[in-house]
Amino acid sequence: MTTSVPDMVGPVLQRMPLRAGVTAETISNMILMLSNAIGEQAKVMVRANPQIKIEDFDPVVDQAVQYMDVLEHGFLAE
């Protein structure tokens, strides 16, 4: 997954209007850290219950969407 994240998000980030001083590489690294953390959380869940169902990951997916929203829009009120 480490190489696929930059490959997937790099072209998208290149087209986005980034704030001055923020590089696509920094954002890509943040997304990579986020995806690694989510992957680790999923591994713990699978180890705890090898018969886990896909819908049991819904809270993890919801959390990931929230994290990506904060990454994209920041956490300060406008």
C-alpha positions in Angstrom: 0.0 0.0 0.0 2.9 2.4 0.6 3.6 2.9 -3.1 0.0 2.8 -4.3 -1.2 5.7 -2.2 1.2 8.3 -3.8 0.5 6.8 -7.2 -3.2 7.2 -6.7 -3.4 10.6 -5.1 -0.4 12.3 -6.8 -2.2 13.1 -10.1 -5.3 14.3 -8.2 -3.2 16.5 -5.9 -1.4 18.0 -8.9 -4.7 19.4 -10.1 -5.9 20.8 -6.8 -5.3 24.4 -5.7 -3.1 23.9 -2.7 -2.5 26.5 0.0 0.8 28.3 -0.3 3.6 26.5 1.4 1.8 23.1 1.3 3.3 20.5 -1.1 1.6 17.6 -2.8 4.3 15.4 -1.2 3.3 16.5 2.3 -0.4 15.8 1.7 0.5 12.4 0.1 2.5 11.5 3.1 -0.3 12.5 5.4 -2.8 10.4 3.4 -0.3 7.5 3.5 0.0 7.7 7.3 -3.8 7.8 7.6 -4.3 4.8 5.4 -1.6 2.9 7.3 -3.3 3.6 10.6 -6.6 2.5 9.2 -5.0 -0.7 7.8 -3.5 -1.4 11.2 -6.9 -0.9 12.9 -8.5 -3.3 10.4 -5.7 -5.9 11.0 -6.5 -5.8 14.8 -10.1 -6.4 14.1 -9.4 -9.4 11.8 -7.0 -10.9 14.3 -9.6 -10.5 17.0 -12.3 -12.1 14.8 -11.1 -14.0 11.7 -14.8 -14.5 10.7 -15.4 -10.8 10.7 -18.0 -9.6 8.1 -17.3 -6.7 5.7 -20.1 -4.6 7.3 -18.2 -4.8 10.6 -15.7 -2.5 9.0 -18.3 0.3 8.5 -17.2 2.2 11.6 -13.6 2.1 10.4 -14.7 3.4 6.9 -16.8 6.1 8.5 -13.9 7.2 10.6 -11.6 7.3 7.6 -14.1 9.5 5.7 -14.1 11.9 8.7 -10.3 12.0 8.8 -10.1 12.7 5.1 -12.6 15.5 5.5 -10.5 17.1 8.2 -7.4 16.6 6.1 -9.1 18.2 3.1 -10.9 21.1 4.9 -8.9 21.6 8.1 -10.2 21.8 11.6 -10.6 25.5 12.1 -14.0 27.2 11.7 -14.2 29.4 8.6 
